[in-house]
């Protein structure tokens, strides 16, 4: 997902990768949520 630029942000925490998918944020914004 990082290589495909599908995440808004990501971080490596103690050897594990975590990120926020762009699509989930876009869906929430499209529904008027912030």
Number of C-alpha atoms within 10 A of each C-alpha: 9 12 6 6 10 13 17 13 12 13 11 9 8 6 7 7 10 12 14 13 16 13 12 12 14 12 11 11 11 10 8 8 9 7
